[in-house]
Amino acid sequence: MSTPGDASTAPTQSRIDRRRREAREQPSESYLRRRGELELAATAVMRRKGFHDMTLRDLADEVGAERASIYYYVAGKEELLADMVLRALLENQAALHEIGARQASAAEKIRACIRVLMGQFDRHFPYLYIWVHQDLGRFEGIDKTELDRIVDLSQREFEFIERLVGEGVAAGEFVTSLPVGVVAQSLIGLVAWTYRWYEPGHTLSADLLADGLADIALRGLTGPADG
């Protein structure tokens, strides 16, 4: 049963939703600037509290705004996370496409891929790690179309690396007793698992770490396989 407050709140929320959609479709310079500020705020709060403990009140406090004003820019923290992750994955896709077009060995391309992936975890810290290692079922506030797009981009990353591994095996460059898909997942996991301890600005740079991880992976792939 509805309450008197429901009748007045629903039209107000509808107007806010409509204004937000219009702003997203035709963003002004001030809108984009504020969205950027909110993303920086979200990054800072997530580093302190994690994603699931972060609230829109936290974002408002971080940028010095009223919580109600945040709804003009974002429907919820899940939408903001999805936008940030989507942009990171689109950057990944462009970088991997460039690597695929190079005249280089499979090993050189794999090394370049590892540098891209590690560099992106560094650049988009911590939310890209959060996305990779959280149960997708907990992101209920993300629009299904956008979620499907993010999942598709992640799948394309895997398929791209799987194809590189397959090319290396076919050319005799790589030797492995494992299916190429398992090798590809292992390469991705080698980088993604750094979420357990990596933090930007500490002892190792992302590039140095990526090169070290690539050394580990490629020495295993280019050596003799038992049996």
mmCIF file of the C-alpha atoms, coordinates in Angstrom:
data_MODEL
# 
_entry.id   MODEL 
# 
loop_
_atom_site.group_PDB 
_atom_site.id 
_atom_site.type_symbol 
_atom_site.label_atom_id 
_atom_site.label_alt_id 
_atom_site.label_comp_id 
_atom_site.label_asym_id 
_atom_site.label_entity_id 
_atom_site.label_seq_id 
_atom_site.pdbx_PDB_ins_code 
_atom_site.Cartn_x 
_atom_site.Cartn_y 
_atom_site.Cartn_z 
_atom_site.occupancy 
_atom_site.B_iso_or_equiv 
_atom_site.pdbx_formal_charge 
_atom_site.auth_seq_id 
_atom_site.auth_comp_id 
_atom_site.auth_asym_id 
_atom_site.auth_atom_id 
_atom_site.pdbx_PDB_model_num 
ATOM 1   C CA . MET A 1 1   ? 0.000  0.000   0.000   1.00 0.00 ? 1   MET A CA 1 
ATOM 2   C CA . SER A 1 2   ? 1.398  3.386   -0.942  1.00 0.00 ? 2   SER A CA 1 
ATOM 3   C CA . THR A 1 3   ? 1.960  6.158   1.551   1.00 0.00 ? 3   THR A CA 1 
ATOM 4   C CA . PRO A 1 4   ? 1.340  9.873   0.991   1.00 0.00 ? 4   PRO A CA 1 
ATOM 5   C CA . GLY A 1 5   ? 5.075  10.337  0.587   1.00 0.00 ? 5   GLY A CA 1 
ATOM 6   C CA . ASP A 1 6   ? 5.203  7.848   -2.295  1.00 0.00 ? 6   ASP A CA 1 
ATOM 7   C CA . ALA A 1 7   ? 2.996  9.967   -4.522  1.00 0.00 ? 7   ALA A CA 1 
ATOM 8   C CA . SER A 1 8   ? 5.177  13.034  -4.184  1.00 0.00 ? 8   SER A CA 1 
ATOM 9   C CA . THR A 1 9   ? 8.508  11.184  -4.318  1.00 0.00 ? 9   THR A CA 1 
ATOM 10  C CA . ALA A 1 10  ? 7.852  9.191   -7.497  1.00 0.00 ? 10  ALA A CA 1 
ATOM 11  C CA . PRO A 1 11  ? 7.303  12.195  -9.829  1.00 0.00 ? 11  PRO A CA 1 
ATOM 12  C CA . THR A 1 12  ? 10.334 13.931  -8.317  1.00 0.00 ? 12  THR A CA 1 
ATOM 13  C CA . GLN A 1 13  ? 12.498 10.858  -8.879  1.00 0.00 ? 13  GLN A CA 1 
ATOM 14  C CA . SER A 1 14  ? 11.150 10.548  -12.408 1.00 0.00 ? 14  SER A CA 1 
ATOM 15  C CA . ARG A 1 15  ? 12.159 14.137  -13.178 1.00 0.00 ? 15  ARG A CA 1 
ATOM 16  C CA . ILE A 1 16  ? 15.636 13.537  -11.792 1.00 0.00 ? 16  ILE A CA 1 
ATOM 17  C CA . ASP A 1 17  ? 15.995 10.365  -13.863 1.00 0.00 ? 17  ASP A CA 1 
ATOM 18  C CA . ARG A 1 18  ? 14.891 12.193  -16.998 1.00 0.00 ? 18  ARG A CA 1 
ATOM 19  C CA . ARG A 1 19  ? 17.302 15.076  -16.424 1.00 0.00 ? 19  ARG A CA 1 
ATOM 20  C CA . ARG A 1 20  ? 20.134 12.651  -15.778 1.00 0.00 ? 20  ARG A CA 1 
ATOM 21  C CA . ARG A 1 21  ? 19.446 10.713  -18.990 1.00 0.00 ? 21  ARG A CA 1 
ATOM 22  C CA . GLU A 1 22  ? 19.305 13.934  -20.998 1.00 0.00 ? 22  GLU A CA 1 
ATOM 23  C CA . ALA A 1 23  ? 22.574 15.121  -19.479 1.00 0.00 ? 23  ALA A CA 1 
ATOM 24  C CA . ARG A 1 24  ? 24.275 11.818  -20.276 1.00 0.00 ? 24  ARG A CA 1 
ATOM 25  C CA . GLU A 1 25  ? 23.060 11.901  -23.868 1.00 0.00 ? 25  GLU A CA 1 
ATOM 26  C CA . GLN A 1 26  ? 24.166 15.507  -24.464 1.00 0.00 ? 26  GLN A CA 1 
ATOM 27  C CA . PRO A 1 27  ? 26.709 16.293  -21.759 1.00 0.00 ? 27  PRO A CA 1 
ATOM 28  C CA . SER A 1 28  ? 27.854 19.848  -21.220 1.00 0.00 ? 28  SER A CA 1 
ATOM 29  C CA . GLU A 1 29  ? 31.414 20.756  -20.339 1.00 0.00 ? 29  GLU A CA 1 
ATOM 30  C CA . SER A 1 30  ? 30.409 21.424  -16.727 1.00 0.00 ? 30  SER A CA 1 
ATOM 31  C CA . TYR A 1 31  ? 28.581 18.087  -16.547 1.00 0.00 ? 31  TYR A CA 1 
ATOM 32  C CA . LEU A 1 32  ? 31.626 16.178  -17.801 1.00 0.00 ? 32  LEU A CA 1 
ATOM 33  C CA . ARG A 1 33  ? 33.876 18.052  -15.399 1.00 0.00 ? 33  ARG A CA 1 
ATOM 34  C CA . ARG A 1 34  ? 31.660 17.166  -12.444 1.00 0.00 ? 34  ARG A CA 1 
ATOM 35  C CA . ARG A 1 35  ? 31.401 13.535  -13.539 1.00 0.00 ? 35  ARG A CA 1 
ATOM 36  C CA . GLY A 1 36  ? 35.184 13.423  -13.662 1.00 0.00 ? 36  GLY A CA 1 
ATOM 37  C CA . GLU A 1 37  ? 35.340 14.839  -10.147 1.00 0.00 ? 37  GLU A CA 1 
ATOM 38  C CA . LEU A 1 38  ? 32.910 12.176  -8.950  1.00 0.00 ? 38  LEU A CA 1 
ATOM 39  C CA . GLU A 1 39  ? 35.004 9.427   -10.524 1.00 0.00 ? 39  GLU A CA 1 
ATOM 40  C CA . LEU A 1 40  ? 38.122 10.738  -8.800  1.00 0.00 ? 40  LEU A CA 1 
ATOM 41  C CA . ALA A 1 41  ? 36.155 10.902  -5.555  1.00 0.00 ? 41  ALA A CA 1 
ATOM 42  C CA . ALA A 1 42  ? 34.912 7.341   -6.027  1.00 0.00 ? 42  ALA A CA 1 
ATOM 43  C CA . THR A 1 43  ? 38.461 6.144   -6.638  1.00 0.00 ? 43  THR A CA 1 
ATOM 44  C CA . ALA A 1 44  ? 39.655 7.801   -3.424  1.00 0.00 ? 44  ALA A CA 1 
ATOM 45  C CA . VAL A 1 45  ? 36.773 6.431   -1.345  1.00 0.00 ? 45  VAL A CA 1 
ATOM 46  C CA . MET A 1 46  ? 37.169 2.917   -2.759  1.00 0.00 ? 46  MET A CA 1 
ATOM 47  C CA . ARG A 1 47  ? 40.833 2.942   -1.801  1.00 0.00 ? 47  ARG A CA 1 
ATOM 48  C CA . ARG A 1 48  ? 39.821 3.712   1.780   1.00 0.00 ? 48  ARG A CA 1 
ATOM 49  C CA . LYS A 1 49  ? 36.610 1.729   2.195   1.00 0.00 ? 49  LYS A CA 1 
ATOM 50  C CA . GLY A 1 50  ? 36.202 -0.627  -0.741  1.00 0.00 ? 50  GLY A CA 1 
ATOM 51  C CA . PHE A 1 51  ? 33.290 -0.531  -3.154  1.00 0.00 ? 51  PHE A CA 1 
ATOM 52  C CA . HIS A 1 52  ? 30.537 -2.199  -1.173  1.00 0.00 ? 52  HIS A CA 1 
ATOM 53  C CA . ASP A 1 53  ? 30.988 0.057   1.869   1.00 0.00 ? 53  ASP A CA 1 
ATOM 54  C CA . MET A 1 54  ? 31.085 3.193   -0.278  1.00 0.00 ? 54  MET A CA 1 
ATOM 55  C CA . THR A 1 55  ? 27.928 5.338   -0.320  1.00 0.00 ? 55  THR A CA 1 
ATOM 56  C CA . LEU A 1 56  ? 26.746 8.303   -2.348  1.00 0.00 ? 56  LEU A CA 1 
ATOM 57  C CA . ARG A 1 57  ? 27.034 10.308  0.858   1.00 0.00 ? 57  ARG A CA 1 
ATOM 58  C CA . ASP A 1 58  ? 30.744 9.486   0.843   1.00 0.00 ? 58  ASP A CA 1 
ATOM 59  C CA . LEU A 1 59  ? 31.032 10.803  -2.720  1.00 0.00 ? 59  LEU A CA 1 
ATOM 60  C CA . ALA A 1 60  ? 29.122 13.953  -1.846  1.00 0.00 ? 60  ALA A CA 1 
ATOM 61  C CA . ASP A 1 61  ? 31.363 14.595  1.157   1.00 0.00 ? 61  ASP A CA 1 
ATOM 62  C CA . GLU A 1 62  ? 34.465 13.957  -0.943  1.00 0.00 ? 62  GLU A CA 1 
ATOM 63  C CA . VAL A 1 63  ? 33.517 16.626  -3.504  1.00 0.00 ? 63  VAL A CA 1 
ATOM 64  C CA . GLY A 1 64  ? 31.871 18.978  -1.007  1.00 0.00 ? 64  GLY A CA 1 
ATOM 65  C CA . ALA A 1 65  ? 28.342 18.690  -2.368  1.00 0.00 ? 65  ALA A CA 1 
ATOM 66  C CA . GLU A 1 66  ? 24.864 17.826  -1.146  1.00 0.00 ? 66  GLU A CA 1 
ATOM 67  C CA . ARG A 1 67  ? 24.000 14.158  -1.567  1.00 0.00 ? 67  ARG A CA 1 
ATOM 68  C CA . ALA A 1 68  ? 20.803 14.986  -3.472  1.00 0.00 ? 68  ALA A CA 1 
ATOM 69  C CA . SER A 1 69  ? 22.795 16.809  -6.160  1.00 0.00 ? 69  SER A CA 1 
ATOM 70  C CA . ILE A 1 70  ? 24.780 13.644  -6.925  1.00 0.00 ? 70  ILE A CA 1 
ATOM 71  C CA . TYR A 1 71  ? 21.688 11.993  -8.445  1.00 0.00 ? 71  TYR A CA 1 
ATOM 72  C CA . TYR A 1 72  ? 21.800 14.416  -11.358 1.00 0.00 ? 72  TYR A CA 1 
ATOM 73  C CA . TYR A 1 73  ? 25.122 12.864  -12.381 1.00 0.00 ? 73  TYR A CA 1 
ATOM 74  C CA . VAL A 1 74  ? 24.724 9.232   -11.404 1.00 0.00 ? 74  VAL A CA 1 
ATOM 75  C CA . ALA A 1 75  ? 21.821 6.965   -10.420 1.00 0.00 ? 75  ALA A CA 1 
ATOM 76  C CA . GLY A 1 76  ? 23.934 5.034   -7.938  1.00 0.00 ? 76  GLY A CA 1 
ATOM 77  C CA . LYS A 1 77  ? 27.439 3.862   -7.179  1.00 0.00 ? 77  LYS A CA 1 
ATOM 78  C CA . GLU A 1 78  ? 26.961 0.762   -9.361  1.00 0.00 ? 78  GLU A CA 1 
ATOM 79  C CA . GLU A 1 79  ? 26.302 2.901   -12.416 1.00 0.00 ? 79  GLU A CA 1 
ATOM 80  C CA . LEU A 1 80  ? 29.406 4.952   -11.694 1.00 0.00 ? 80  LEU A CA 1 
ATOM 81  C CA . LEU A 1 81  ? 31.535 1.821   -11.294 1.00 0.00 ? 81  LEU A CA 1 
ATOM 82  C CA . ALA A 1 82  ? 30.170 0.382   -14.546 1.00 0.00 ? 82  ALA A CA 1 
ATOM 83  C CA . ASP A 1 83  ? 31.006 3.573   -16.451 1.00 0.00 ? 83  ASP A CA 1 
ATOM 84  C CA . MET A 1 84  ? 34.543 3.602   -15.095 1.00 0.00 ? 84  MET A CA 1 
ATOM 85  C CA . VAL A 1 85  ? 35.130 -0.085  -15.794 1.00 0.00 ? 85  VAL A CA 1 
ATOM 86  C CA . LEU A 1 86  ? 33.632 0.157   -19.277 1.00 0.00 ? 86  LEU A CA 1 
ATOM 87  C CA . ARG A 1 87  ? 35.991 2.969   -20.205 1.00 0.00 ? 87  ARG A CA 1 
ATOM 88  C CA . ALA A 1 88  ? 38.969 0.982   -18.918 1.00 0.00 ? 88  ALA A CA 1 
ATOM 89  C CA . LEU A 1 89  ? 37.967 -2.101  -20.916 1.00 0.00 ? 89  LEU A CA 1 
ATOM 90  C CA . LEU A 1 90  ? 37.476 -0.045  -24.071 1.00 0.00 ? 90  LEU A CA 1 
ATOM 91  C CA . GLU A 1 91  ? 41.009 1.277   -23.584 1.00 0.00 ? 91  GLU A CA 1 
ATOM 92  C CA . ASN A 1 92  ? 42.178 -2.333  -23.212 1.00 0.00 ? 92  ASN A CA 1 
ATOM 93  C CA . GLN A 1 93  ? 40.418 -3.298  -26.426 1.00 0.00 ? 93  GLN A CA 1 
ATOM 94  C CA . ALA A 1 94  ? 42.072 -0.480  -28.391 1.00 0.00 ? 94  ALA A CA 1 
ATOM 95  C CA . ALA A 1 95  ? 45.519 -1.315  -27.000 1.00 0.00 ? 95  ALA A CA 1 
ATOM 96  C CA . LEU A 1 96  ? 45.162 -5.034  -27.687 1.00 0.00 ? 96  LEU A CA 1 
ATOM 97  C CA . HIS A 1 97  ? 43.955 -4.317  -31.223 1.00 0.00 ? 97  HIS A CA 1 
ATOM 98  C CA . GLU A 1 98  ? 47.125 -2.302  -31.806 1.00 0.00 ? 98  GLU A CA 1 
ATOM 99  C CA . ILE A 1 99  ? 49.246 -5.160  -30.465 1.00 0.00 ? 99  ILE A CA 1 
ATOM 100 C CA . GLY A 1 100 ? 47.468 -7.623  -32.751 1.00 0.00 ? 100 GLY A CA 1 
ATOM 101 C CA . ALA A 1 101 ? 48.362 -5.519  -35.781 1.00 0.00 ? 101 ALA A CA 1 
ATOM 102 C CA . ARG A 1 102 ? 52.095 -5.541  -35.020 1.00 0.00 ? 102 ARG A CA 1 
ATOM 103 C CA . GLN A 1 103 ? 54.612 -7.552  -36.985 1.00 0.00 ? 103 GLN A CA 1 
ATOM 104 C CA . ALA A 1 104 ? 55.985 -9.371  -33.975 1.00 0.00 ? 104 ALA A CA 1 
ATOM 105 C CA . SER A 1 105 ? 56.366 -12.833 -32.500 1.00 0.00 ? 105 SER A CA 1 
ATOM 106 C CA . ALA A 1 106 ? 53.675 -14.350 -30.308 1.00 0.00 ? 106 ALA A CA 1 
ATOM 107 C CA . ALA A 1 107 ? 55.987 -14.011 -27.302 1.00 0.00 ? 107 ALA A CA 1 
ATOM 108 C CA . GLU A 1 108 ? 56.520 -10.315 -27.972 1.00 0.00 ? 108 GLU A CA 1 
ATOM 109 C CA . LYS A 1 109 ? 52.782 -9.801  -28.288 1.00 0.00 ? 109 LYS A CA 1 
ATOM 110 C CA . ILE A 1 110 ? 52.060 -11.719 -25.088 1.00 0.00 ? 110 ILE A CA 1 
ATOM 111 C CA . ARG A 1 111 ? 54.604 -9.574  -23.243 1.00 0.00 ? 111 ARG A CA 1 
ATOM 112 C CA . ALA A 1 112 ? 52.967 -6.440  -24.629 1.00 0.00 ? 112 ALA A CA 1 
ATOM 113 C CA . CYS A 1 113 ? 49.536 -7.713  -23.551 1.00 0.00 ? 113 CYS A CA 1 
ATOM 114 C CA . ILE A 1 114 ? 50.735 -8.326  -20.011 1.00 0.00 ? 114 ILE A CA 1 
ATOM 115 C CA . ARG A 1 115 ? 52.139 -4.799  -19.897 1.00 0.00 ? 115 ARG A CA 1 
ATOM 116 C CA . VAL A 1 116 ? 48.819 -3.388  -21.077 1.00 0.00 ? 116 VAL A CA 1 
ATOM 117 C CA . LEU A 1 117 ? 46.770 -5.363  -18.554 1.00 0.00 ? 117 LEU A CA 1 
ATOM 118 C CA . MET A 1 118 ? 49.067 -4.579  -15.634 1.00 0.00 ? 118 MET A CA 1 
ATOM 119 C CA . GLY A 1 119 ? 49.258 -0.941  -16.679 1.00 0.00 ? 119 GLY A CA 1 
ATOM 120 C CA . GLN A 1 120 ? 45.485 -0.720  -16.736 1.00 0.00 ? 120 GLN A CA 1 
ATOM 121 C CA . PHE A 1 121 ? 45.155 -2.242  -13.269 1.00 0.00 ? 121 PHE A CA 1 
ATOM 122 C CA . ASP A 1 122 ? 47.593 0.435   -12.128 1.00 0.00 ? 122 ASP A CA 1 
ATOM 123 C CA . ARG A 1 123 ? 45.912 3.306   -13.958 1.00 0.00 ? 123 ARG A CA 1 
ATOM 124 C CA . HIS A 1 124 ? 42.404 2.277   -12.944 1.00 0.00 ? 124 HIS A CA 1 
ATOM 125 C CA . PHE A 1 125 ? 43.224 1.280   -9.381  1.00 0.00 ? 125 PHE A CA 1 
ATOM 126 C CA . PRO A 1 126 ? 41.359 0.015   -7.424  1.00 0.00 ? 126 PRO A CA 1 
ATOM 127 C CA . TYR A 1 127 ? 38.076 -0.279  -9.293  1.00 0.00 ? 127 TYR A CA 1 
ATOM 128 C CA . LEU A 1 128 ? 39.292 -2.519  -12.110 1.00 0.00 ? 128 LEU A CA 1 
ATOM 129 C CA . TYR A 1 129 ? 40.568 -4.997  -9.534  1.00 0.00 ? 129 TYR A CA 1 
ATOM 130 C CA . ILE A 1 130 ? 37.245 -4.698  -7.683  1.00 0.00 ? 130 ILE A CA 1 
ATOM 131 C CA . TRP A 1 131 ? 35.352 -5.505  -10.854 1.00 0.00 ? 131 TRP A CA 1 
ATOM 132 C CA . VAL A 1 132 ? 37.472 -8.522  -11.737 1.00 0.00 ? 132 VAL A CA 1 
ATOM 133 C CA . HIS A 1 133 ? 37.348 -10.101 -8.300  1.00 0.00 ? 133 HIS A CA 1 
ATOM 134 C CA . GLN A 1 134 ? 33.769 -9.437  -7.174  1.00 0.00 ? 134 GLN A CA 1 
ATOM 135 C CA . ASP A 1 135 ? 30.738 -11.634 -7.736  1.00 0.00 ? 135 ASP A CA 1 
ATOM 136 C CA . LEU A 1 136 ? 28.773 -10.105 -10.618 1.00 0.00 ? 136 LEU A CA 1 
ATOM 137 C CA . GLY A 1 137 ? 25.572 -10.971 -8.772  1.00 0.00 ? 137 GLY A CA 1 
ATOM 138 C CA . ARG A 1 138 ? 26.365 -8.250  -6.235  1.00 0.00 ? 138 ARG A CA 1 
ATOM 139 C CA . PHE A 1 139 ? 26.184 -5.500  -8.855  1.00 0.00 ? 139 PHE A CA 1 
ATOM 140 C CA . GLU A 1 140 ? 22.399 -5.337  -9.033  1.00 0.00 ? 140 GLU A CA 1 
ATOM 141 C CA . GLY A 1 141 ? 22.272 -1.623  -9.799  1.00 0.00 ? 141 GLY A CA 1 
ATOM 142 C CA . ILE A 1 142 ? 24.037 -1.925  -13.162 1.00 0.00 ? 142 ILE A CA 1 
ATOM 143 C CA . ASP A 1 143 ? 21.894 -1.772  -16.285 1.00 0.00 ? 143 ASP A CA 1 
ATOM 144 C CA . LYS A 1 144 ? 21.814 -5.201  -17.942 1.00 0.00 ? 144 LYS A CA 1 
ATOM 145 C CA . THR A 1 145 ? 22.756 -3.817  -21.361 1.00 0.00 ? 145 THR A CA 1 
ATOM 146 C CA . GLU A 1 146 ? 25.841 -2.148  -19.934 1.00 0.00 ? 146 GLU A CA 1 
ATOM 147 C CA . LEU A 1 147 ? 26.711 -5.199  -17.852 1.00 0.00 ? 147 LEU A CA 1 
ATOM 148 C CA . ASP A 1 148 ? 26.448 -7.415  -20.943 1.00 0.00 ? 148 ASP A CA 1 
ATOM 149 C CA . ARG A 1 149 ? 28.758 -5.047  -22.818 1.00 0.00 ? 149 ARG A CA 1 
ATOM 150 C CA . ILE A 1 150 ? 31.353 -5.184  -20.042 1.00 0.00 ? 150 ILE A CA 1 
ATOM 151 C CA . VAL A 1 151 ? 31.193 -8.978  -19.904 1.00 0.00 ? 151 VAL A CA 1 
ATOM 152 C CA . ASP A 1 152 ? 31.541 -9.126  -23.695 1.00 0.00 ? 152 ASP A CA 1 
ATOM 153 C CA . LEU A 1 153 ? 34.645 -6.926  -23.630 1.00 0.00 ? 153 LEU A CA 1 
ATOM 154 C CA . SER A 1 154 ? 36.174 -9.131  -20.929 1.00 0.00 ? 154 SER A CA 1 
ATOM 155 C CA . GLN A 1 155 ? 35.450 -12.194 -23.031 1.00 0.00 ? 155 GLN A CA 1 
ATOM 156 C CA . ARG A 1 156 ? 37.078 -10.578 -26.064 1.00 0.00 ? 156 ARG A CA 1 
ATOM 157 C CA . GLU A 1 157 ? 40.235 -9.960  -24.045 1.00 0.00 ? 157 GLU A CA 1 
ATOM 158 C CA . PHE A 1 158 ? 40.392 -13.642 -23.187 1.00 0.00 ? 158 PHE A CA 1 
ATOM 159 C CA . GLU A 1 159 ? 39.728 -14.721 -26.782 1.00 0.00 ? 159 GLU A CA 1 
ATOM 160 C CA . PHE A 1 160 ? 42.433 -12.377 -28.074 1.00 0.00 ? 160 PHE A CA 1 
ATOM 161 C CA . ILE A 1 161 ? 45.082 -13.790 -25.734 1.00 0.00 ? 161 ILE A CA 1 
ATOM 162 C CA . GLU A 1 162 ? 43.862 -17.337 -26.393 1.00 0.00 ? 162 GLU A CA 1 
ATOM 163 C CA . ARG A 1 163 ? 44.366 -16.700 -30.112 1.00 0.00 ? 163 ARG A CA 1 
ATOM 164 C CA . LEU A 1 164 ? 47.913 -15.410 -29.537 1.00 0.00 ? 164 LEU A CA 1 
ATOM 165 C CA . VAL A 1 165 ? 48.775 -18.495 -27.495 1.00 0.00 ? 165 VAL A CA 1 
ATOM 166 C CA . GLY A 1 166 ? 47.323 -20.704 -30.236 1.00 0.00 ? 166 GLY A CA 1 
ATOM 167 C CA . GLU A 1 167 ? 49.394 -18.930 -32.875 1.00 0.00 ? 167 GLU A CA 1 
ATOM 168 C CA . GLY A 1 168 ? 52.524 -19.405 -30.782 1.00 0.00 ? 168 GLY A CA 1 
ATOM 169 C CA . VAL A 1 169 ? 51.832 -23.106 -30.343 1.00 0.00 ? 169 VAL A CA 1 
ATOM 170 C CA . ALA A 1 170 ? 51.045 -23.578 -34.049 1.00 0.00 ? 170 ALA A CA 1 
ATOM 171 C CA . ALA A 1 171 ? 54.290 -21.847 -35.018 1.00 0.00 ? 171 ALA A CA 1 
ATOM 172 C CA . GLY A 1 172 ? 56.335 -23.982 -32.615 1.00 0.00 ? 172 GLY A CA 1 
ATOM 173 C CA . GLU A 1 173 ? 57.197 -20.909 -30.574 1.00 0.00 ? 173 GLU A CA 1 
ATOM 174 C CA . PHE A 1 174 ? 55.330 -22.153 -27.491 1.00 0.00 ? 174 PHE A CA 1 
ATOM 175 C CA . VAL A 1 175 ? 55.315 -25.644 -26.039 1.00 0.00 ? 175 VAL A CA 1 
ATOM 176 C CA . THR A 1 176 ? 52.625 -26.631 -23.591 1.00 0.00 ? 176 THR A CA 1 
ATOM 177 C CA . SER A 1 177 ? 50.747 -29.737 -22.514 1.00 0.00 ? 177 SER A CA 1 
ATOM 178 C CA . LEU A 1 178 ? 47.735 -27.614 -21.550 1.00 0.00 ? 178 LEU A CA 1 
ATOM 179 C CA . PRO A 1 179 ? 44.836 -26.493 -23.767 1.00 0.00 ? 179 PRO A CA 1 
ATOM 180 C CA . VAL A 1 180 ? 45.445 -23.006 -25.141 1.00 0.00 ? 180 VAL A CA 1 
ATOM 181 C CA . GLY A 1 181 ? 42.361 -21.711 -23.334 1.00 0.00 ? 181 GLY A CA 1 
ATOM 182 C CA . VAL A 1 182 ? 43.769 -22.815 -19.985 1.00 0.00 ? 182 VAL A CA 1 
ATOM 183 C CA . VAL A 1 183 ? 47.076 -21.138 -20.801 1.00 0.00 ? 183 VAL A CA 1 
ATOM 184 C CA . ALA A 1 184 ? 45.280 -17.923 -21.754 1.00 0.00 ? 184 ALA A CA 1 
ATOM 185 C CA . GLN A 1 185 ? 43.283 -17.919 -18.520 1.00 0.00 ? 185 GLN A CA 1 
ATOM 186 C CA . SER A 1 186 ? 46.481 -18.554 -16.581 1.00 0.00 ? 186 SER A CA 1 
ATOM 187 C CA . LEU A 1 187 ? 48.212 -15.588 -18.218 1.00 0.00 ? 187 LEU A CA 1 
ATOM 188 C CA . ILE A 1 188 ? 45.304 -13.309 -17.396 1.00 0.00 ? 188 ILE A CA 1 
ATOM 189 C CA . GLY A 1 189 ? 45.131 -14.709 -13.874 1.00 0.00 ? 189 GLY A CA 1 
ATOM 190 C CA . LEU A 1 190 ? 48.850 -14.155 -13.356 1.00 0.00 ? 190 LEU A CA 1 
ATOM 191 C CA . VAL A 1 191 ? 48.235 -10.425 -13.764 1.00 0.00 ? 191 VAL A CA 1 
ATOM 192 C CA . ALA A 1 192 ? 44.826 -10.238 -12.100 1.00 0.00 ? 192 ALA A CA 1 
ATOM 193 C CA . TRP A 1 193 ? 46.027 -12.021 -8.972  1.00 0.00 ? 193 TRP A CA 1 
ATOM 194 C CA . THR A 1 194 ? 48.268 -9.051  -8.166  1.00 0.00 ? 194 THR A CA 1 
ATOM 195 C CA . TYR A 1 195 ? 45.149 -7.515  -6.583  1.00 0.00 ? 195 TYR A CA 1 
ATOM 196 C CA . ARG A 1 196 ? 46.159 -9.395  -3.419  1.00 0.00 ? 196 ARG A CA 1 
ATOM 197 C CA . TRP A 1 197 ? 49.169 -7.168  -2.851  1.00 0.00 ? 197 TRP A CA 1 
ATOM 198 C CA . TYR A 1 198 ? 49.799 -4.573  -5.568  1.00 0.00 ? 198 TYR A CA 1 
ATOM 199 C CA . GLU A 1 199 ? 49.297 -0.890  -4.893  1.00 0.00 ? 199 GLU A CA 1 
ATOM 200 C CA . PRO A 1 200 ? 50.469 1.948   -7.160  1.00 0.00 ? 200 PRO A CA 1 
ATOM 201 C CA . GLY A 1 201 ? 53.442 3.953   -5.981  1.00 0.00 ? 201 GLY A CA 1 
ATOM 202 C CA . HIS A 1 202 ? 55.086 1.213   -3.955  1.00 0.00 ? 202 HIS A CA 1 
ATOM 203 C CA . THR A 1 203 ? 58.381 -0.570  -4.670  1.00 0.00 ? 203 THR A CA 1 
ATOM 204 C CA . LEU A 1 204 ? 57.678 -1.916  -8.177  1.00 0.00 ? 204 LEU A CA 1 
ATOM 205 C CA . SER A 1 205 ? 56.292 0.094   -11.051 1.00 0.00 ? 205 SER A CA 1 
ATOM 206 C CA . ALA A 1 206 ? 53.556 -1.480  -13.147 1.00 0.00 ? 206 ALA A CA 1 
ATOM 207 C CA . ASP A 1 207 ? 55.949 -1.834  -16.105 1.00 0.00 ? 207 ASP A CA 1 
ATOM 208 C CA . LEU A 1 208 ? 58.658 -3.555  -14.078 1.00 0.00 ? 208 LEU A CA 1 
ATOM 209 C CA . LEU A 1 209 ? 56.123 -5.873  -12.523 1.00 0.00 ? 209 LEU A CA 1 
ATOM 210 C CA . ALA A 1 210 ? 54.585 -6.663  -15.908 1.00 0.00 ? 210 ALA A CA 1 
ATOM 211 C CA . ASP A 1 211 ? 57.971 -7.512  -17.408 1.00 0.00 ? 211 ASP A CA 1 
ATOM 212 C CA . GLY A 1 212 ? 58.768 -9.796  -14.487 1.00 0.00 ? 212 GLY A CA 1 
ATOM 213 C CA . LEU A 1 213 ? 55.424 -11.579 -14.815 1.00 0.00 ? 213 LEU A CA 1 
ATOM 214 C CA . ALA A 1 214 ? 55.962 -11.919 -18.563 1.00 0.00 ? 214 ALA A CA 1 
ATOM 215 C CA . ASP A 1 215 ? 59.383 -13.472 -17.921 1.00 0.00 ? 215 ASP A CA 1 
ATOM 216 C CA . ILE A 1 216 ? 57.808 -16.081 -15.650 1.00 0.00 ? 216 ILE A CA 1 
ATOM 217 C CA . ALA A 1 217 ? 55.071 -16.896 -18.150 1.00 0.00 ? 217 ALA A CA 1 
ATOM 218 C CA . LEU A 1 218 ? 57.181 -16.959 -21.294 1.00 0.00 ? 218 LEU A CA 1 
ATOM 219 C CA . ARG A 1 219 ? 59.971 -19.058 -19.818 1.00 0.00 ? 219 ARG A CA 1 
ATOM 220 C CA . GLY A 1 220 ? 57.357 -21.656 -19.031 1.00 0.00 ? 220 GLY A CA 1 
ATOM 221 C CA . LEU A 1 221 ? 55.885 -21.524 -22.524 1.00 0.00 ? 221 LEU A CA 1 
ATOM 222 C CA . THR A 1 222 ? 59.137 -21.570 -24.460 1.00 0.00 ? 222 THR A CA 1 
ATOM 223 C CA . GLY A 1 223 ? 60.788 -24.381 -22.477 1.00 0.00 ? 223 GLY A CA 1 
ATOM 224 C CA . PRO A 1 224 ? 60.311 -28.111 -23.140 1.00 0.00 ? 224 PRO A CA 1 
ATOM 225 C CA . ALA A 1 225 ? 57.079 -29.691 -21.943 1.00 0.00 ? 225 ALA A CA 1 
ATOM 226 C CA . ASP A 1 226 ? 57.414 -32.930 -20.001 1.00 0.00 ? 226 ASP A CA 1 
ATOM 227 C CA . GLY A 1 227 ? 55.901 -35.996 -21.561 1.00 0.00 ? 227 GLY A CA 1 
# 
